[in-house]
């Protein structure tokens, strides 16, 4: 079963040692939680993490603490080159525990694209049918101009291990697992992270004009665990996977490949940057292709795990 496969990705300390013999001596403390971020474990990748004690760069399973301002780093047009220069000649560090992680966001805004997968189109049409808004989603799916909307700020965003929220006035709430782009002030994709676009389906379905209320509230956004630093697009066979556990039992799981993404991320960015400026860079969620059936809604205490193998696993409990 898929959730068993995902659990196997949540590597133990011993497994980390097997996969990374060169870094074995560097892994100290309770690193089992941290190893969850290393799904994929492919050499050549550079990852950037924001922790309570500063910035940490991971390259080929080796970890380096760097003295740098987070927002200044994310504003770099050549982020990978800047990080390579910072860690050149620097001593290795001992890694860190997952509890040290913070959401990888500072002054950046989080924006989101909607109806970029066929499954999302169908779900949006279903939830808004009674309100007469279904045709809007059908039309935006095939339109040249994409749906883009403001999603979050740092104060509304949690990292892995943090608690996401469902609105008190919502009766139908779901997570939306999304590949999320890190974008430089110049509009270049410099990295990737995992996003959870928490959504109140009944509120948006009642009237599409209620979308800001359905999407933007405290704890409505999660990003993490860190940033996969790369200007190269991810392989289109890459999968986004989600599992939701309730009281120790799996209540939902799903996966989708990037081949199902209708919109080219570069096109989304071209529209986002039209007559818009992001001096600190920004994050762009690229939409979801996984939507639970209408009978499902999140509940307090649910555990949400979203995995994109080159990036890691974003894990959050529902408050």
ROZAKE-411367 format. One record per residue (C-alpha): x, y, z; chain; residue in three letters. Coordinates in Angstrom, 1 decimal. Example, Ala and Ser with C-alpha at 12.3 -4.5 7.8 and 13.67 -1.06 7.14 Angstrom:
@px=12.3&py=-4.5&pz=7.8&voro=A&romar=ALA
@px=13.7&py=-1.1&pz=7.1&voro=A&romar=SER
END
This chain:
@px=0.0&py=0.0&pz=0.0&voro=A&romar=UNK
@px=1.1&py=3.5&pz=-0.7&voro=A&romar=UNK
@px=1.1&py=4.7&pz=2.9&voro=A&romar=UNK
@px=3.5&py=1.8&pz=3.7&voro=A&romar=UNK
@px=5.8&py=3.0&pz=1.0&voro=A&romar=UNK
@px=5.7&py=6.5&pz=2.4&voro=A&romar=UNK
@px=6.5&py=5.2&pz=5.9&voro=A&romar=UNK
@px=9.6&py=3.5&pz=4.4&voro=A&romar=UNK
@px=10.7&py=6.9&pz=3.2&voro=A&romar=UNK
@px=10.7&py=8.1&pz=6.8&voro=A&romar=UNK
@px=14.2&py=6.9&pz=7.4&voro=A&romar=UNK
@px=15.6&py=5.9&pz=10.8&voro=A&romar=UNK
@px=19.0&py=6.9&pz=12.0&voro=A&romar=UNK
@px=20.4&py=3.6&pz=11.0&voro=A&romar=UNK
@px=19.0&py=3.9&pz=7.5&voro=A&romar=UNK
@px=20.5&py=7.4&pz=7.2&voro=A&romar=UNK
@px=23.9&py=5.9&pz=8.1&voro=A&romar=UNK
@px=23.6&py=3.2&pz=5.5&voro=A&romar=UNK
@px=22.8&py=5.8&pz=2.8&voro=A&romar=UNK
@px=25.4&py=8.3&pz=3.8&voro=A&romar=UNK
@px=28.6&py=6.6&pz=5.1&voro=A&romar=UNK
@px=30.7&py=9.7&pz=4.4&voro=A&romar=UNK
@px=28.6&py=11.7&pz=6.7&voro=A&romar=UNK
@px=27.9&py=9.0&pz=9.3&voro=A&romar=UNK
@px=30.2&py=10.6&pz=11.9&voro=A&romar=UNK
@px=28.5&py=14.0&pz=11.4&voro=A&romar=UNK
@px=25.1&py=12.8&pz=12.4&voro=A&romar=UNK
@px=24.7&py=13.2&pz=16.1&voro=A&romar=UNK
@px=21.7&py=13.7&pz=18.4&voro=A&romar=UNK
@px=18.2&py=12.6&pz=17.6&voro=A&romar=UNK
@px=18.2&py=12.8&pz=13.8&voro=A&romar=UNK
@px=15.4&py=10.4&pz=13.0&voro=A&romar=UNK
@px=13.0&py=13.3&pz=12.6&voro=A&romar=UNK
@px=15.4&py=15.2&pz=10.4&voro=A&romar=UNK
@px=15.9&py=12.2&pz=8.1&voro=A&romar=UNK
@px=12.3&py=12.4&pz=7.1&voro=A&romar=UNK
@px=13.4&py=15.4&pz=5.0&voro=A&romar=UNK
@px=15.8&py=13.3&pz=3.0&voro=A&romar=UNK
@px=13.3&py=11.3&pz=0.8&voro=A&romar=UNK
@px=15.1&py=10.9&pz=-2.5&voro=A&romar=UNK
@px=18.7&py=11.3&pz=-1.1&voro=A&romar=UNK
@px=20.2&py=11.9&pz=-4.5&voro=A&romar=UNK
@px=23.7&py=13.2&pz=-4.7&voro=A&romar=UNK
@px=24.3&py=16.6&pz=-6.2&voro=A&romar=UNK
@px=21.4&py=18.2&pz=-4.6&voro=A&romar=UNK
@px=21.8&py=21.3&pz=-2.4&voro=A&romar=UNK
@px=19.2&py=22.0&pz=0.3&voro=A&romar=UNK
@px=18.8&py=25.1&pz=2.5&voro=A&romar=UNK
@px=17.1&py=25.0&pz=5.9&voro=A&romar=UNK
@px=16.1&py=27.7&pz=8.2&voro=A&romar=UNK
@px=16.5&py=26.7&pz=11.9&voro=A&romar=UNK
@px=16.2&py=28.3&pz=15.3&voro=A&romar=UNK
@px=20.0&py=28.7&pz=15.3&voro=A&romar=UNK
@px=20.5&py=30.0&pz=11.8&voro=A&romar=UNK
@px=20.8&py=28.8&pz=8.2&voro=A&romar=UNK
@px=22.0&py=25.3&pz=7.4&voro=A&romar=UNK
@px=23.2&py=24.2&pz=3.9&voro=A&romar=UNK
@px=23.1&py=20.5&pz=3.1&voro=A&romar=UNK
@px=25.1&py=19.2&pz=0.2&voro=A&romar=UNK
@px=25.5&py=15.4&pz=-0.5&voro=A&romar=UNK
@px=24.5&py=14.6&pz=3.1&voro=A&romar=UNK
@px=27.1&py=17.0&pz=4.6&voro=A&romar=UNK
@px=25.9&py=19.9&pz=6.6&voro=A&romar=UNK
@px=27.3&py=23.4&pz=7.0&voro=A&romar=UNK
@px=26.1&py=26.3&pz=9.2&voro=A&romar=UNK
@px=26.4&py=29.7&pz=7.5&voro=A&romar=UNK
@px=26.3&py=33.2&pz=8.8&voro=A&romar=UNK
@px=23.8&py=34.8&pz=6.5&voro=A&romar=UNK
@px=20.6&py=36.7&pz=6.6&voro=A&romar=UNK
@px=17.7&py=34.5&pz=5.4&voro=A&romar=UNK
@px=16.0&py=37.1&pz=3.3&voro=A&romar=UNK
@px=19.3&py=38.2&pz=1.7&voro=A&romar=UNK
@px=19.9&py=34.6&pz=0.7&voro=A&romar=UNK
@px=16.5&py=34.2&pz=-0.8&voro=A&romar=UNK
@px=16.9&py=37.4&pz=-2.8&voro=A&romar=UNK
@px=19.9&py=36.0&pz=-4.6&voro=A&romar=UNK
@px=19.5&py=35.5&pz=-8.4&voro=A&romar=UNK
@px=22.0&py=32.7&pz=-8.2&voro=A&romar=UNK
@px=21.1&py=31.1&pz=-4.9&voro=A&romar=UNK
@px=23.0&py=27.9&pz=-5.5&voro=A&romar=UNK
@px=26.2&py=29.7&pz=-6.5&voro=A&romar=UNK
@px=25.9&py=32.0&pz=-3.4&voro=A&romar=UNK
@px=25.5&py=28.9&pz=-1.1&voro=A&romar=UNK
@px=28.4&py=27.1&pz=-2.8&voro=A&romar=UNK
@px=30.6&py=30.2&pz=-2.1&voro=A&romar=UNK
@px=29.5&py=30.4&pz=1.5&voro=A&romar=UNK
@px=30.3&py=26.7&pz=2.3&voro=A&romar=UNK
@px=33.6&py=26.6&pz=0.4&voro=A&romar=UNK
@px=36.3&py=25.7&pz=3.0&voro=A&romar=UNK
@px=33.9&py=25.7&pz=5.9&voro=A&romar=UNK
@px=34.0&py=23.0&pz=8.5&voro=A&romar=UNK
@px=31.2&py=20.4&pz=8.6&voro=A&romar=UNK
@px=28.6&py=20.7&pz=11.3&voro=A&romar=UNK
@px=26.7&py=18.0&pz=13.1&voro=A&romar=UNK
@px=23.3&py=18.4&pz=11.4&voro=A&romar=UNK
@px=20.3&py=19.2&pz=13.5&voro=A&romar=UNK
@px=17.1&py=17.8&pz=14.9&voro=A&romar=UNK
@px=13.8&py=18.4&pz=13.1&voro=A&romar=UNK
@px=12.4&py=20.3&pz=16.1&voro=A&romar=UNK
@px=14.9&py=23.1&pz=15.3&voro=A&romar=UNK
@px=13.3&py=23.7&pz=11.9&voro=A&romar=UNK
@px=11.4&py=26.9&pz=11.1&voro=A&romar=UNK
@px=9.2&py=27.6&pz=8.1&voro=A&romar=UNK
@px=11.6&py=28.6&pz=5.2&voro=A&romar=UNK
@px=10.0&py=32.1&pz=4.8&voro=A&romar=UNK
@px=10.9&py=35.6&pz=5.9&voro=A&romar=UNK
@px=9.6&py=38.7&pz=4.2&voro=A&romar=UNK
@px=8.4&py=36.8&pz=1.1&voro=A&romar=UNK
@px=4.8&py=36.6&pz=0.2&voro=A&romar=UNK
@px=3.2&py=33.3&pz=-0.7&voro=A&romar=UNK
@px=1.0&py=33.3&pz=-3.8&voro=A&romar=UNK
@px=-0.9&py=30.4&pz=-5.3&voro=A&romar=UNK
@px=-2.2&py=29.2&pz=-8.6&voro=A&romar=UNK
@px=-5.6&py=27.5&pz=-8.9&voro=A&romar=UNK
@px=-7.3&py=24.9&pz=-11.2&voro=A&romar=UNK
@px=-4.0&py=23.8&pz=-12.7&voro=A&romar=UNK
@px=-4.9&py=20.1&pz=-12.6&voro=A&romar=UNK
@px=-7.9&py=18.4&pz=-14.1&voro=A&romar=UNK
@px=-8.8&py=16.9&pz=-10.7&voro=A&romar=UNK
@px=-8.9&py=20.4&pz=-9.2&voro=A&romar=UNK
@px=-11.2&py=21.6&pz=-12.0&voro=A&romar=UNK
@px=-13.7&py=18.9&pz=-11.3&voro=A&romar=UNK
@px=-13.6&py=19.4&pz=-7.5&voro=A&romar=UNK
@px=-14.1&py=23.1&pz=-7.8&voro=A&romar=UNK
@px=-17.0&py=22.7&pz=-10.2&voro=A&romar=UNK
@px=-18.6&py=20.1&pz=-7.8&voro=A&romar=UNK
@px=-18.3&py=22.3&pz=-4.7&voro=A&romar=UNK
@px=-19.7&py=25.4&pz=-6.4&voro=A&romar=UNK
@px=-22.4&py=23.8&pz=-8.5&voro=A&romar=UNK
@px=-25.3&py=24.8&pz=-6.3&voro=A&romar=UNK
@px=-24.1&py=28.4&pz=-6.2&voro=A&romar=UNK
@px=-23.9&py=28.6&pz=-10.0&voro=A&romar=UNK
@px=-20.2&py=29.2&pz=-10.0&voro=A&romar=UNK
@px=-19.1&py=25.9&pz=-11.6&voro=A&romar=UNK
@px=-18.6&py=27.3&pz=-15.0&voro=A&romar=UNK
@px=-16.0&py=29.8&pz=-13.8&voro=A&romar=UNK
@px=-13.6&py=26.9&pz=-12.9&voro=A&romar=UNK
@px=-14.2&py=25.1&pz=-16.2&voro=A&romar=UNK
@px=-13.4&py=28.3&pz=-18.1&voro=A&romar=UNK
@px=-10.3&py=29.2&pz=-16.1&voro=A&romar=UNK
@px=-8.9&py=25.7&pz=-16.6&voro=A&romar=UNK
@px=-8.8&py=26.2&pz=-20.4&voro=A&romar=UNK
@px=-8.2&py=30.0&pz=-20.4&voro=A&romar=UNK
@px=-4.9&py=31.5&pz=-21.4&voro=A&romar=UNK
@px=-4.8&py=33.6&pz=-18.2&voro=A&romar=UNK
@px=-4.3&py=31.4&pz=-15.1&voro=A&romar=UNK
@px=-6.0&py=31.9&pz=-11.7&voro=A&romar=UNK
@px=-3.5&py=33.5&pz=-9.3&voro=A&romar=UNK
@px=-4.3&py=34.6&pz=-5.8&voro=A&romar=UNK
@px=-2.5&py=35.9&pz=-2.7&voro=A&romar=UNK
@px=-2.2&py=33.1&pz=-0.1&voro=A&romar=UNK
@px=-0.1&py=33.9&pz=2.9&voro=A&romar=UNK
@px=2.6&py=35.8&pz=4.8&voro=A&romar=UNK
@px=5.2&py=34.5&pz=7.2&voro=A&romar=UNK
@px=3.0&py=35.2&pz=10.2&voro=A&romar=UNK
@px=0.2&py=33.0&pz=8.8&voro=A&romar=UNK
@px=2.6&py=30.2&pz=7.7&voro=A&romar=UNK
@px=3.9&py=27.2&pz=9.7&voro=A&romar=UNK
@px=6.8&py=24.9&pz=9.0&voro=A&romar=UNK
@px=7.1&py=21.2&pz=9.3&voro=A&romar=UNK
@px=6.1&py=20.1&pz=12.8&voro=A&romar=UNK
@px=3.8&py=23.1&pz=13.2&voro=A&romar=UNK
@px=0.1&py=23.1&pz=13.5&voro=A&romar=UNK
@px=-2.2&py=24.1&pz=10.6&voro=A&romar=UNK
@px=-5.7&py=25.3&pz=11.3&voro=A&romar=UNK
@px=-9.2&py=24.8&pz=10.0&voro=A&romar=UNK
@px=-11.6&py=27.7&pz=10.1&voro=A&romar=UNK
@px=-14.1&py=27.7&pz=13.0&voro=A&romar=UNK
@px=-16.9&py=28.7&pz=10.6&voro=A&romar=UNK
@px=-16.1&py=26.0&pz=8.0&voro=A&romar=UNK
@px=-17.7&py=22.6&pz=7.8&voro=A&romar=UNK
@px=-15.7&py=21.2&pz=4.9&voro=A&romar=UNK
@px=-11.9&py=21.6&pz=5.1&voro=A&romar=UNK
@px=-9.1&py=19.9&pz=3.2&voro=A&romar=UNK
@px=-5.3&py=20.1&pz=2.7&voro=A&romar=UNK
@px=-4.0&py=20.8&pz=-0.8&voro=A&romar=UNK
@px=-0.5&py=19.4&pz=-1.4&voro=A&romar=UNK
@px=1.4&py=21.5&pz=-3.8&voro=A&romar=UNK
@px=4.9&py=21.8&pz=-5.4&voro=A&romar=UNK
@px=5.9&py=25.3&pz=-4.4&voro=A&romar=UNK
@px=8.5&py=27.5&pz=-6.2&voro=A&romar=UNK
@px=11.0&py=29.8&pz=-4.7&voro=A&romar=UNK
@px=11.3&py=32.8&pz=-7.0&voro=A&romar=UNK
@px=13.9&py=35.5&pz=-7.0&voro=A&romar=UNK
@px=13.2&py=39.2&pz=-7.2&voro=A&romar=UNK
@px=14.1&py=38.9&pz=-10.9&voro=A&romar=UNK
@px=11.5&py=36.2&pz=-11.5&voro=A&romar=UNK
@px=13.9&py=33.2&pz=-11.7&voro=A&romar=UNK
@px=13.0&py=29.9&pz=-10.1&voro=A&romar=UNK
@px=15.9&py=29.3&pz=-7.7&voro=A&romar=UNK
@px=14.4&py=26.5&pz=-5.6&voro=A&romar=UNK
@px=11.5&py=24.2&pz=-4.6&voro=A&romar=UNK
@px=9.7&py=23.4&pz=-1.4&voro=A&romar=UNK
@px=6.5&py=21.7&pz=-0.4&voro=A&romar=UNK
@px=3.3&py=23.6&pz=0.3&voro=A&romar=UNK
@px=0.0&py=22.8&pz=2.0&voro=A&romar=UNK
@px=-2.7&py=25.2&pz=0.9&voro=A&romar=UNK
@px=-5.3&py=24.6&pz=3.6&voro=A&romar=UNK
@px=-8.8&py=25.3&pz=2.1&voro=A&romar=UNK
@px=-12.4&py=25.7&pz=3.3&voro=A&romar=UNK
@px=-14.2&py=24.1&pz=0.4&voro=A&romar=UNK
@px=-17.7&py=24.9&pz=1.6&voro=A&romar=UNK
@px=-16.9&py=28.6&pz=1.9&voro=A&romar=UNK
@px=-15.4&py=28.9&pz=-1.5&voro=A&romar=UNK
@px=-18.1&py=26.7&pz=-3.0&voro=A&romar=UNK
@px=-20.8&py=29.0&pz=-1.6&voro=A&romar=UNK
@px=-19.5&py=31.9&pz=-3.7&voro=A&romar=UNK
@px=-16.2&py=32.1&pz=-5.6&voro=A&romar=UNK
@px=-15.9&py=35.7&pz=-4.2&voro=A&romar=UNK
@px=-15.4&py=34.2&pz=-0.8&voro=A&romar=UNK
@px=-12.1&py=32.6&pz=-1.9&voro=A&romar=UNK
@px=-9.9&py=35.0&pz=0.2&voro=A&romar=UNK
@px=-11.8&py=33.9&pz=3.3&voro=A&romar=UNK
@px=-11.6&py=30.2&pz=2.4&voro=A&romar=UNK
@px=-7.8&py=30.4&pz=1.7&voro=A&romar=UNK
@px=-6.3&py=33.2&pz=3.8&voro=A&romar=UNK
@px=-6.3&py=32.9&pz=7.6&voro=A&romar=UNK
@px=-3.9&py=32.2&pz=10.4&voro=A&romar=UNK
@px=-2.4&py=28.7&pz=10.0&voro=A&romar=UNK
@px=-3.8&py=28.3&pz=6.5&voro=A&romar=UNK
@px=-0.4&py=27.7&pz=5.0&voro=A&romar=UNK
@px=2.5&py=25.3&pz=5.6&voro=A&romar=UNK
@px=5.9&py=25.3&pz=3.9&voro=A&romar=UNK
@px=8.9&py=23.0&pz=4.3&voro=A&romar=UNK
@px=10.8&py=21.2&pz=5.4&voro=A&romar=UNK
@px=13.5&py=23.2&pz=3.6&voro=A&romar=UNK
@px=14.3&py=24.4&pz=0.1&voro=A&romar=UNK
@px=15.7&py=22.2&pz=-2.7&voro=A&romar=UNK
@px=18.1&py=24.7&pz=-4.4&voro=A&romar=UNK
@px=18.0&py=24.3&pz=-8.1&voro=A&romar=UNK
@px=17.2&py=26.3&pz=-11.2&voro=A&romar=UNK
@px=16.5&py=23.1&pz=-13.2&voro=A&romar=UNK
@px=12.9&py=22.0&pz=-13.5&voro=A&romar=UNK
@px=12.0&py=18.8&pz=-11.6&voro=A&romar=UNK
@px=11.6&py=15.7&pz=-13.6&voro=A&romar=UNK
@px=7.9&py=15.5&pz=-14.8&voro=A&romar=UNK
@px=7.7&py=12.0&pz=-13.4&voro=A&romar=UNK
@px=8.1&py=13.4&pz=-9.9&voro=A&romar=UNK
@px=5.2&py=12.6&pz=-7.7&voro=A&romar=UNK
@px=3.4&py=14.5&pz=-5.0&voro=A&romar=UNK
@px=2.1&py=12.2&pz=-2.3&voro=A&romar=UNK
@px=-0.1&py=12.8&pz=0.7&voro=A&romar=UNK
@px=-1.3&py=10.7&pz=3.6&voro=A&romar=UNK
@px=-3.7&py=11.7&pz=6.4&voro=A&romar=UNK
@px=-3.8&py=9.8&pz=9.6&voro=A&romar=UNK
@px=-6.5&py=10.0&pz=12.3&voro=A&romar=UNK
@px=-6.1&py=8.4&pz=15.7&voro=A&romar=UNK
@px=-3.3&py=6.2&pz=14.2&voro=A&romar=UNK
@px=-5.3&py=5.0&pz=11.2&voro=A&romar=UNK
@px=-5.0&py=6.1&pz=7.6&voro=A&romar=UNK
@px=-8.1&py=8.0&pz=6.5&voro=A&romar=UNK
@px=-6.9&py=9.4&pz=3.2&voro=A&romar=UNK
@px=-4.0&py=8.9&pz=0.8&voro=A&romar=UNK
@px=-3.3&py=10.0&pz=-2.7&voro=A&romar=UNK
@px=-0.6&py=10.9&pz=-5.2&voro=A&romar=UNK
@px=-0.2&py=12.7&pz=-8.5&voro=A&romar=UNK
@px=2.7&py=13.1&pz=-11.0&voro=A&romar=UNK
@px=3.8&py=16.5&pz=-12.3&voro=A&romar=UNK
@px=2.8&py=15.2&pz=-15.8&voro=A&romar=UNK
@px=-0.8&py=16.1&pz=-14.7&voro=A&romar=UNK
@px=0.1&py=19.8&pz=-14.2&voro=A&romar=UNK
@px=-1.6&py=21.7&pz=-17.0&voro=A&romar=UNK
@px=0.3&py=25.0&pz=-16.6&voro=A&romar=UNK
@px=4.0&py=25.5&pz=-17.2&voro=A&romar=UNK
@px=5.4&py=27.0&pz=-14.0&voro=A&romar=UNK
@px=7.3&py=29.6&pz=-16.1&voro=A&romar=UNK
@px=4.0&py=30.8&pz=-17.6&voro=A&romar=UNK
@px=2.5&py=31.1&pz=-14.1&voro=A&romar=UNK
@px=5.5&py=33.3&pz=-13.1&voro=A&romar=UNK
@px=5.2&py=35.4&pz=-16.2&voro=A&romar=UNK
@px=1.6&py=36.3&pz=-15.2&voro=A&romar=UNK
@px=2.5&py=36.8&pz=-11.5&voro=A&romar=UNK
@px=5.2&py=39.2&pz=-12.3&voro=A&romar=UNK
@px=3.1&py=41.3&pz=-14.7&voro=A&romar=UNK
@px=3.0&py=44.8&pz=-13.1&voro=A&romar=UNK
@px=4.1&py=43.3&pz=-9.8&voro=A&romar=UNK
@px=7.3&py=43.4&pz=-7.9&voro=A&romar=UNK
@px=8.7&py=41.2&pz=-5.2&voro=A&romar=UNK
@px=11.9&py=42.8&pz=-3.8&voro=A&romar=UNK
@px=12.5&py=39.9&pz=-1.4&voro=A&romar=UNK
@px=11.4&py=37.2&pz=-3.8&voro=A&romar=UNK
@px=8.3&py=35.1&pz=-3.3&voro=A&romar=UNK
@px=6.8&py=31.6&pz=-3.2&voro=A&romar=UNK
@px=4.3&py=30.4&pz=-5.7&voro=A&romar=UNK
@px=2.2&py=27.3&pz=-5.0&voro=A&romar=UNK
@px=1.5&py=25.6&pz=-8.3&voro=A&romar=UNK
@px=-1.9&py=24.0&pz=-7.6&voro=A&romar=UNK
@px=-3.1&py=20.6&pz=-6.4&voro=A&romar=UNK
@px=-4.0&py=17.5&pz=-8.3&voro=A&romar=UNK
@px=-5.1&py=15.6&pz=-5.1&voro=A&romar=UNK
@px=-8.5&py=16.5&pz=-3.7&voro=A&romar=UNK
@px=-10.3&py=14.1&pz=-1.3&voro=A&romar=UNK
@px=-13.9&py=13.1&pz=-2.0&voro=A&romar=UNK
@px=-16.7&py=15.3&pz=-0.8&voro=A&romar=UNK
@px=-17.4&py=13.0&pz=2.1&voro=A&romar=UNK
@px=-14.0&py=13.8&pz=3.7&voro=A&romar=UNK
@px=-13.2&py=16.8&pz=5.9&voro=A&romar=UNK
@px=-10.2&py=17.4&pz=8.2&voro=A&romar=UNK
@px=-10.6&py=17.1&pz=12.0&voro=A&romar=UNK
@px=-8.5&py=18.4&pz=14.9&voro=A&romar=UNK
@px=-5.6&py=16.1&pz=15.6&voro=A&romar=UNK
@px=-5.3&py=14.8&pz=12.1&voro=A&romar=UNK
@px=-1.7&py=14.3&pz=10.9&voro=A&romar=UNK
@px=-0.9&py=15.4&pz=7.4&voro=A&romar=UNK
@px=2.2&py=14.2&pz=5.6&voro=A&romar=UNK
@px=3.1&py=15.5&pz=2.1&voro=A&romar=UNK
@px=6.1&py=14.0&pz=0.3&voro=A&romar=UNK
@px=7.9&py=15.1&pz=-2.8&voro=A&romar=UNK
@px=10.9&py=12.8&pz=-3.0&voro=A&romar=UNK
@px=13.6&py=15.3&pz=-4.2&voro=A&romar=UNK
@px=12.5&py=17.7&pz=-1.4&voro=A&romar=UNK
@px=11.4&py=15.7&pz=1.6&voro=A&romar=UNK
@px=8.3&py=15.4&pz=3.7&voro=A&romar=UNK
@px=6.2&py=18.2&pz=5.2&voro=A&romar=UNK
@px=4.4&py=17.0&pz=8.3&voro=A&romar=UNK
@px=1.8&py=19.0&pz=10.2&voro=A&romar=UNK
@px=-0.9&py=18.3&pz=12.8&voro=A&romar=UNK
@px=-4.3&py=20.0&pz=12.5&voro=A&romar=UNK
@px=-4.9&py=22.2&pz=15.6&voro=A&romar=UNK
END
